[in-house]
Amino acid sequence: MRVRLNILADRIAARLKPALAVGLVSALLGACSSATGLIPPSEQPLTAETVSLLGKKGMNTAAPIFVRIFKEESELEVWKMRDDGRFYHFKTYPICNWSGDLGPKQVQGDKQAPEGFYTISQTQMNPNSKFYLAFNLGYPNAYDRSLGRTGEALMVHGKCKSAGCYAMTDALAEEIYGLARDALRSGQTGFQVHAFPFRMTQEKLDRFKGHKWYAFWKTLKQGYDSFEINRIPPSIAVCEKRYVVDAVAMTDQPIDPAGRCPRFEKPTLQPFAPRPAEWQLATERLTMPGPKTRDATEVAQTTAQSQSLFATTTGSISGSGMPPGASALGYNP
């Protein structure tokens, strides 16, 4: 009788083991899932693939970053500093959406995305954005304020929706945010974001001679050219209501953005030249796949049409007695 009971107990236990195993695995998976869910998007570590790519490019997560934005092309670039003190291209990300036209933001509600030179500190990182993740560009900056421009909360964020911001897909926003987060936490006090209307080649700029923003864009091109030559983000100052590029003030006193410019000194830099074995690394560009809702050709055509309208308007005003070169919109480059 005791033997039969033992056999029966063994059979019951054998049948229960698979069920117990399944339950145990399910419980473990559920625990893992819950643990992952407890990590907010802002704290998600960079993926193994991203970390591996950084390593292949001789970069590390702690190194400073630099960001460039190009409206017409709907692209955002992330650059990372390497051990030679110069910045190398990491990735180009498609901007899913941006609003407005080519040209800077001027007033609250115009739905224009900013153009200019901006600096992002730790306080401008927004881990709780309703647009997944975001960092504030810092518009209006000193230059914008000197011209009386208004607006607030102009971001780079996720959700692919824009009303004056640069919107990415959530996945790309998470990676960009993570790269910025790690650089700031590792000691970079602030990273520059240069927002351009288009890639500032002379050929592309020449399309808009006579446009109301041509003089402003020529100044932005100085910053673009400086980085292209040196691979170091240029120093930027604001005085006399204008940007001064590649200039270091010879004074410890604060610079008045609307006041007279102090004496500046231009930094002496050796143009960038990669190590002999690293020419490919220095020139290669990796572009991530992703949607773009703005067509570059359409954007350029719209800007050209506004250029023609502006030329007609200013021409008629000049004919009515306004001094040559004066702008109907009050732009004073």
RAUR-V193221 format. One record per run of one state. SS is the DSSP state (2 for helix, 1 for strand, 0 for the rest). FROM is the first residue (numbers start at 1). TO is the last residue. If there is no record, write none. Layout:
SS:FROM:TO + SS:FROM:TO
This chain:
0:1:1 + 2:2:37 + 0:38:40 + 2:41:43 + 0:44:47 + 2:48:56 + 0:57:64 + 1:65:70 + 0:71:74 + 1:75:81 + 0:82:86 + 1:87:94 + 0:95:96 + 1:97:98 + 0:99:115 + 1:116:120 + 0:121:121 + 2:122:124 + 1:125:126 + 0:127:133 + 1:134:136 + 0:137:141 + 2:142:146 + 0:147:154 + 1:155:157 + 0:158:165 + 1:166:167 + 0:168:169 + 2:170:185 + 0:186:190 + 1:191:196 + 0:197:201 + 2:202:206 + 0:207:213 + 2:214:230 + 0:231:235 + 1:236:239 + 0:240:241 + 1:242:245 + 0:246:247 + 1:248:249 + 0:250:263 + 1:264:265 + 0:266:275 + 2:276:283 + 0:284:286 + 1:287:287 + 0:288:295 + 2:296:319 + 0:320:333
